[in-house]
Amino acid sequence: MDLQRRSFIGKAAAIGALASTGLSRNSQAAMTSQTLPPPDPEVLTASRCSFGVTSDMLRQIRRMGRKKWLRRQLNWKSIDDSALEEQLHRQTPTIYMSIRELAKIESNFRVANQLNQATLLRAMFSHRQLYEVMVEFWSNHFSIYHRDGPVSVLKTVDDREVIRPHALGNFRKLLHASSKSPAMLLYLDNHTNVAGTPNENYARELMELHTLGVDGGYTETDVQEVARCFTGWALGREGRKDVGQFRFYPERHDQGEKTVLGHHIPPQGGIRDGEQVIDILAGHPSTARFISTKLARHFISDSPPAELIERMSKIFLGTDGDIRALLEEILFSEEFLTSADEKLKRPIDFILGALRVSASGVQRQSYSALVNYLLALGQIPFDWVPPDGYPDTAAYWISTNGMLNRWNFASSLSGSRLPGISIDYAALCGNSTIPGDIVDTLTARLLHRPLREEHRHRFIEFLAGGNETNLALSIAETEERVPALIGLMLSSPYFQYR
């Protein structure tokens, strides 16, 4: 049955306690682990380390054990994803093209669009789920808006050659790679940074957003000195073999001596000036704390525990920024295991997570529909204009309009109104027609966590339509009410947190 928005919202209100805890700024505190039965550690792990819990993933975690599964995910190259990559070669060939090949494509929009599509497909279907989570994390940390001229093309190369190779590697190497990324050089204007008239954009964001943090202890003089160190860092010009690639121009570089954060940088250093700055910043205690805090915020809570951040900062400095070691400290910690429902799903987590638990088929034509909903909810990959990246706290994403758009998506998905996406309702319900059995089966397959008894009763009551709840539903009743129930479950607080 094609439910209208008003009908859907009215039915959502009918389940009382769940609807009354809708996502609003005032009710955020009420929807925490103190009000909902917490998921078990395996579900919590799958939820935080993927773009959506699936029954297959949970079976794998329980069979292998949580820590062994996590270590396998951290060793991402050992996981075969060749089938997905073959699909991407066919559907999104531009993500594998060289700069020269990309430059021959007339439409920058096509290149940017295929990177978006490949990013969503990888997040939905990759077996390397934790790796894809970290690719998204670092893409957001080194945020580049890719709808801006040549950056639309160069971001594809940045994704392939900067972010993805280092997402579970070493922060120092990642920072070095980002500093020479043609997309970053253009996006933050360092290609215009020359001796005598230095451009400070990249220098400022390098310290404020990429390393030290806004309170990291640098001064305006440090910004000026760092900008001088990066003069001459640009791209190869038209007509050269290295067009569109990183190139250092010695004649544009400020060869004078500099001082950055108390470190003396001698004259005539050339390209080594900027590289030395990267090394200074990568090993700075403020960077260790800033990166540790962002990681803990992403995986633990919006206000991560100070003790955990302190431990992570020491690991960061002791391992030269080993990302896997930092994640092990987070994911194997007691703080992680006791943090259920402390992270609201951002739009991309919510939408992809809903697809991963419910859809039996997702076709290529579904991409535009997904993008429209991501646009409505405010989180399309690489589409955040300022360089600070999408917010990673609930306060930004919680609003009446945001909740309504989540409900709209859940309604369209559960009602099979998204092109190219299908749901096998009978299989999802275990081929049962008994309301209580259907609710229990959908709870296990969609929510992967226990319900409070009063919430379970309200779901059963809704599905039974006010009749005796132990009676089997007719075919017509099943076809009408099961899709609506799926939408309600995906709209409920039980599904809104990870």
N, C-alpha and C positions, 0 to 999 in steps of 0.2 A: 504493500500500500504506500502511495506517495504522500507522506505526512507533510503538512504545511508547517511553517515555523511556529505559528501560534499554537497549533495543536500539540506540537512536540514540546514546547515550553510548558504548556498546561499540564501535560502528562508528567513532565519532570517535576513540576510543583507537587504533583499528587504523591510523590514518594517522601514528602514531608522533610524528615530530618536531613536527608541527603541534599535536597534542593536548598534547604535553609542554610546549609554551610557552603553556599556558592562562593566562588572566588571573588572576594572583595578585600580592600585594604583593611577594613575593620575586622573581617572574619579570618584573616590569614593566621593569626595566632591560635584560633580555635581548631584549625585543621592540621594539627601536628600529630606526632606519634603518641601523644597522650590521649587523643580522642579516637584513633583508629587502631585496630589490632595490627601490630607491626608485621611486615613480611619476614620470612626466615632469611638467614644470612646468604643462602644461595640466590634467592630472588633479589635481595638488595644488591648483591654483586653483579648479577646479570643486568639489572636496571641501570646501575651507575656506569657500567663498563660496556654499554652497547647503546644502540639507537632503538631499543625495544626488546623486552623479554619475549622469548618464544618457548614453546613447550620443548622443542628439540634442544634448544640451548640449555634449558634447565636439566633435562635428562643427562646431557653431556657433563654438566657441572657436578651433578650428584654421582654420576658414575666415576668420574675422575677424581673428585674431591675439589673443593673450592680453591685451595692454594695451587694445586697442580694445574688446574684449568687456567688460573690467572698467569702462572709462569709460562704456560703455552701461548697465551694471548700476548704476553710481553715479548716472546720470541716469535714475532709475527711472520718472519720470512719462512718459518717452517710450516706455515699453514697454506695449503694449496688454494689459490683463488683464480686459477687459470681459466675456469669456465666463465667466470664473471668478466675477466679481462678480454676473453674472446668476444663476448657479447658487446663490451664497450668498444672494441675495435670496429665492430660493425655499425653500432648506433652513434658513437661519438668519436669518429676518427681523428678529429682535430686535436684531441688531448695528447696524442702521441707524435704530433708533427713538430719539426724543427722550426726555429724562428724564420728561416728562409721560406719554408713551405707555408707557414702561417701568413707571412707577408703577401703571398700571392692570392690569398682568399679575399675577395672583394668586401665581404660583409664581416665587420668586427663583431656585429651582433651574433652572427652564427657561431663564431669562436667562443664568445662569452656564454652563449646559451648552452653549447655542448659541454663546457666545463661545469656549469650548474647542473645539467642533467646527469653527467657522470658522477658528480659529487653526491647527488641524491640516490642514485642507483647503488653506488658503493656503500653508502650508509645503510640502505635497506637490505642489501643482499650479500655483502661481503662476509666471509667467515672470520675475517680479521677485525672483529668488531671493536676491540679496545684500541687497536691501531687507528681505525677510522675516527674514533672518538678523539684521539690525540691529534690527528690531522686537523680535525675541526677546531680543537682547542688552540693549536699554534697558528692556524689560519686566522683565527680571531685575535690572537695576541699580536701577530705581525699583520694586522688588518690592512688590506688594500682594496679600495673601492674599484671595481673593474668595469665600470661603464663609462670610462673617461678616456677617449681617444685611443692611443697606442697601448695604454695599460690594459684595455680589453683583450688584446692579444697576448701581451707579455705576462699577464697573470697566469695564463695556462702554463707557461714555462716555469714561473715561480712555484706553482703548485707541484709540478713534476720534479723540479730539480732542487728546490729549496726546502719546502715544507715536508713533502712525503719522505724523502730519504732520511731526514733527521727527526721525525716525529717521536720516535722512541729511541733516540740516540743520545747525543751529547749537546747540551745547551750552547757551549762555546762554539762548536762547529756550526750549529744552526744559526747563531748570531753572525758568525763570519759569512755564511752563505747568504743570509738576508741582506747584509750590508752591501753585497755586490750584486744583488738581484736587480736586473734592469727595470722590472716593474716597480720595485721600491724606490729606486733612484728617480724614476719619473714621477711617481705618485707623491713623494715628499720633496720634489724639486731639487734634489742634490745634483742633477745633471746641469743645473745653472750655477753651481757653487764654484766660484773661481777666485783666485787671489786678488785682493784689493777690494772686491765687493762680495764677500762671502754670503751665501744663503744659509740661514740658521735652522731651516725647517727640520731637516733630517736630524741634525745634532740635538735639537730640543726633544723630538719624539723618541730618538734613540735612548735618551736618558730617562725621560718621564714615563714612556709607555713600554719600552722594550727591555729595560734593565733596572735602573735604580728605583724608579717610582717617583712620584711628585715630591715626596718628603725624603728622598734618598740622600740628601746632603750635598747636592751640587749647587752651584751659583750661576748667575748670569755670565760671569767671566768664564766659567767652565763651558757654558754653551757656546760662547764666542770662540774659545780655544779649540773645542771639538770641531766646530764648523771649519776652522782654518785647517785642521788635520785632514778633513775630507774634501778639500778643494781639489779639483781635477778628476774626481771620480764621476764618470759619465758613461755614455754609450758610444759604440762605434757609429760613425757618420754614414750617411747615404753614399753608396758607391764603394764602400770598403767591404772586405770579406767578413769583418766582424760587426757588420751593421746590426743594431739591435742587441748586441752583447755587451757585457761590461768591458770598459776600457779606461785605463788611467792615462791622463794627459799631463806629463811632467811640466809642460810650459804653462799650464793653468794652476799649478799647485803653489801654495804659499810655502816656501822653503825655509822660512824663519823658525826659530826655536819656539816651543809652546810649553805650557804647563797645564796639565789636566788632572784635577783632583789631587793635586800635590805631587804628581809624577812629572818629572822633567822629560820633555821630548826634544832631543837635540836637532839642530838645523840639518838641512839637506837629507832628510829622511825619506822623502818621496812617498811612495805608496805605503811604506812601512808606518808612516805617521798614523793613518787611519786604522791599520791593522793592530797597532799597539794600543790604540784607544779601545778597540773591541776586546782585546785581552785584559785591559785594566777593568773594564766594565763587567766582563764575564766572570771575573774572580772577586768582585767587590761584595762585601757583606750585605750591603743594601740590596744588591741584585739577588743574592741568595734568599733574603727574606721576602722580597717582592714576588719572585717566581714561586717560592714555596707557598706563600699566601694565596696566590691565584690558583694554584693546583689544588690546595686544600679547600678553597672556596668552591671549586668546581665539583669535587668528589665528596666533600663532607657536608658543608653547610654554608649559608651566606655569611655567617660569623664564625669562622673556623677556630678551634681551640688554640690558645697561645702556646701550650706545651707541645702540641704537634708541630706547629710552625717552627718552634725553636729546634726540635729534633731534625726536622727537614732541612733547615738552614745549615746545620752542621754537616749533614750528609751532602748537601749541595757543594759546600766548600771542600769537604774531604774527598769527594769523587770528581771534582772539576765539572759539576753540573750534569751528572749521569741521570738521565730522565727516568730510566727503568728503576734505578735504586730509589728515587724519590717516590715513584708510584708504589713500589713494594712497601715502603714505610707507611704510605696512606692506606693501601688496600688490605694490609695485614694487621692494621692497628685496631685497638679497642674502640677508638674514637669513630672509626668507620662503621664498625658493627653496631654501634649504638646511635647511629645518625639517621635512622629511618624517617622518611617524610620530612626531612629538613631541606630538601631541594625540590623546588617547583620545576616541573618540566617546562622548558622554553618551547616556543612554537614548533621548532624543527624536531625536538624530542617527542612532543605530543603527537604530531601528525604522523611521523614515520613510525613511532611506537604503535599507534593505532592500526596502521597498515600491517605491521609485522605480526600483530596478534590476531587479526581478523580476516585479512584479505587472502583468498585462495589463489587469486591471479592478479598481477599488476602488469598491464601492457604499456607499450611505448606512448600511446595516445593519452595516457593518464598524466603525463608530465605537465601539460599546460594547466590542468585542473589543480594539481598539487601546488604549482607556482602561484596560482590565483589565491589559494587559501593561505599559503605562506606570506604572500603579499598583504593579505587582509590582517594577518596576525603579526606582521612586521619583522619576519626573519627569513629572507632569501639569502642563500650563500653568497658572500662577497658583495653584498648590496648595502652595507653600512657605510655611509659617506665619510664621516670623520674617522681619523686614524686610531681611535681608542677601542674599536671593536664592539660587538653586541654586548649589552650588559649581561652579567651572569648572576643576578640576584632577583628574587621574586618581586621586590618592590617595583621594578620597572615594568614587569609583564602583567601584573595584576591590575585589571580594570573591568568595569562593567562591559565595555565594548569588546575587550579581549575575551572575556568569558562567553559572551554571546557568539563571537566568531568561532570559538572552540565548539560550542553546542551546534552551530550551523554545520561545521565540518563533520562532527560525529553523526549528525542527522543524515547528511548526504552520503557519508560512507556506509553507515549501517543500512540505509535505504537503497543501496546499490544505484545511487544517482551520480556517481563519478565515472566518466567514460574510461574504459579500459581496465576497470577494477571490479572484480567479482568476489562475492562471498558465498560460500557453500554453507547455508544456514543449517541444513540437516546434519552435516558432518560436525559443524561447530557446536551443535546442541547434543551431540551423541545420538542422534536419531530418536530422541525421546519426545513425548508429547505431554509428559507430566510436569506441571509448573515447577514444583520443588526440585525435580531432577534437572530441569533445564537451567534453573538459576544456579544450582551447584556446579553444573558442568561449565556454564559460561563464566562463573566466578573463577574456576580453576584455569580456564583457557585464556581469558581476557585479563583478569586482574592478578592472578597468581598469588593471592593473599587471602586470609580469612576475612569474612564479614562480621560485623557486630550482628547479634541475633535480630535486633529490631530492624536493621537495614536489610538483612536477608528476608525477613518477613514482609517488608514493604515491597521488595522486588517481586516476591512470589505473588503478593496481593495484586500488584500491578499487572503481572502476566496473566493471572487468573481472571482478570476483569471483574472482580468483586464476587465471583461465584465460589463454590467449594474449591479450595486450592489443591485437593488431591485428585480432582477429576482431570481426565485427559482433555487436551485442547483439540478442537476440530482443525481440519486443514486450513480453513479460512482464518480461524483465530490465530493459529501458529504463524501464518504468512503475514498477518497484520501486526501481531504483538511482539514477536521475536526480534525483528529488526529494530523496533522502538526500544525494546529492552537493551539490546546491544548498544544503541546510541546513548541510553541513560547510563549504562555502566561506564562507557568511555567518557562521559561527561562528569561522572561523579568524582569526589575527592579521592576515592580509592585509585583512580587512574591518573590523577593530575600530578602526583609526586613521584619522584624516582629515588 
